[in-house]
Amino acid sequence: MSYWALSLTLIFVLIPLLLSKTLNLGLGRDMTVATIRSIIQLLAVGYVLKFVFDSESLLYIFLMVALMIIAATHNAQKKGAAIQGITWKIAVTLIFVEVLTQGILIGFNITPATAQYIIPISGMVIGNSMVLSILFLNRFTAEVEDHQDQTELILSLGGTPKQAIHRQLINSIKASMIPTIESQKTVGLVQLPGMMSGQIIAGADPIQAVQFQLLIMFLLLTTAAVTSVFLGYLSYPTLFNKRMQLLKG
């Protein structure tokens, strides 16, 4: 794609800007900032990735992945401010998911241990895990607040914190996983995934593109399940004190 063709794609930014202005939505400034930031950030990442790919240094690969985890943790922790130690809980969850998925991919020689594969796949895994963390925390904090009386009743009858919070925890895990599961049900029928579309546009064999997309889909399903369960079981104990009483938010 030429720079002239790329500049023409700003038409797709002007359309929502005009709609926002016409309907007084007040989103013009946010969309303008988002557009400028996306251009700067993606161009910067492009040059950084080119440098990392050329160097093939494990140190640079590690630093890139670490930066992704730090940024994702910072973004997701805002949604779980009511949970003590949520920042380290999210960080540990993201690290665990990254080590698990890359360990399987590299350990079974599914993908090579090179920057070209590790960084893009890690970006998809960590990004998806971040979104799942946000979905889980949003639902979990709401569930705990809405069922506070029920939780305290179970505790008063001699139930353990795990028993008292079990229903809210399971509901939150299921709710956070639903978008991933539902999107996989319609893949190829309603939408062509971004990775597959990008490969086909770049001239890759469609069957090869499908194989890589299936890899990513199955990977993200594991990411969704492990993130929700791992973060959930790390989070719920800190909602109670040493006397097994529910802490007030």
DAWOKA-V654945 format. One record per backbone hydrogen bond with DSSP energy under -1.0 kcal/mol. CO is the residue of the C=O (numbers start at 1). NH is the residue of the N-H. Records with the same first field share a line. If there is no record, write none. Layout:
BEGIN
CO=NH / NH
END
This chain:
BEGIN
2=6
3=7
4=8
7=10
8=11
9=12
10=13 / 14
11=15
13=17
14=18
15=19
16=20
17=21
18=22
19=23
20=25
27=31
28=32
29=33
30=34
31=35
32=36
33=37
34=38
35=39
36=40
37=41
38=42
39=43
40=44
41=45
42=46
43=47
44=48
45=49
46=50
47=51
48=52
49=53
50=54
51=55
52=56
57=61
58=62
59=63
60=64
61=65
62=66
63=67
64=68
65=69
66=70
67=71
68=72
69=73
70=74
71=75
72=76
73=77
76=79
77=80
80=83
83=86
85=89
86=90
87=91
88=92
89=93
90=94
91=95
92=96
93=97
94=98
95=99
96=100
97=101
98=102
99=103
100=104
101=105
102=106
103=107
104=108
105=110 / 111
106=109
112=114
114=117 / 118
115=119
117=121
118=122
119=123
120=124
121=125
122=126
123=127
124=128
125=129
126=130
127=131
128=132
129=133
130=134
131=135
132=136
133=137
134=138
135=139
136=140
137=141
138=142
139=143
140=144
141=145
142=146
143=147
147=151
148=152
149=153
150=154
151=155
152=156
153=157
154=159
155=158
160=164
161=165
165=169
166=170
167=171
168=172
169=173
170=174
171=175
172=176
173=177
174=178
177=181
178=182
179=183
180=184
181=185
186=189 / 190
191=188
193=197
194=198
195=199
196=200
197=201
198=202
199=204
200=203
205=209
206=210
207=211
208=212
209=213
210=214
211=215
212=216
213=217
214=218
215=219
216=220
217=221
218=222
219=223
220=224
221=225
222=226
223=227
224=228
225=229
226=230
227=231
228=232
229=233
230=234
231=235
232=236
235=238
236=239
237=240
239=247
241=244
245=241
END
